[in-house]
Amino acid sequence: MESMGEVLRSMSNPAVRLRSRDLERELLNHELVLRLRAEHPELDESRLRLHLPRLYQYVEEARNCASCPGLDKCPNDFQGHYSKLTVETAGGFPDLYERKTACQLQIARDSQERIRRRITSFYVDERVLNEGYDEIEIMGKDPRRAPAVTRLYQYIGSVKESGLSARGLYLYGSFGTGKTFLMCYLLHELAVAGYSGVIVYMPDFIEELKSMMTDGAKLKETVDTLKNCDLLIFDDIGAENLNPWARDHVLGPILNYRMERKPTFYTSNYPLEGLEKHLSFTSKDGEEIHKGQRLMNRISPYVEVVQLVGENQRGLSRS
């Protein structure tokens, strides 16, 4: 069918009237229009003729959808949507109404966008969060990771079934074994379930805090975000160059607020004992064992320690 839209708009031109009648007849006998007429015999042909452009749009967009080129190349007037016709009675007479309806591809994209908006990233590579997750690959990538991955699956399942607890996970292991990737997977799965989450790459976050010292509003907004999100992940804790202010006046209050309320998660190259040593030493004041212990008292009781054993995947494929 040629572009009836253009023809219909130019029907006042005698040169196209004859062809427009052929197109009108072709449109009214199109299988989609015939089906509509069969479902709504109360809608007479004269009423249909008043809505020829609307019928044309309906048929044309159905044709586009039948040979869908993908969401980004959608040729319909409203990308990711198609025309849907309904018959409703107004003023005692049936009439034809059109509304734009999201296609399945658009619905899926909207769903993913809603999930993505529940996740906030501070200094973590967005590609890790945006990549898809293949559960078979996650488990099968390195068999030595199986115990840790199984525990992660169990935790996700428990939250979906029973809701959040105040207890998170402390995932530690050697470089490149997939700790960040697995925590991003946890964040994604629980975002699908409706929970908000924040993941913070600690080395860059601690450096950025220095500039926030002079911007009280930004600092408060950041700290409030970390305090109040459902799921908080401190990624690569122990790799940062810690200073007393960041430890005692930022990390301390965040963990103090969350410890009886919401779960906090960690990835680290250190076991808990090694992390305590790290938190006890700052670049300015040197070793302060009691301050490290104070912070660990807000971490250790509220996490389950999970060791991730495996091959360094960096330089290989992802995860």
Disulfide bonds with the S-S distance in Angstrom:
none
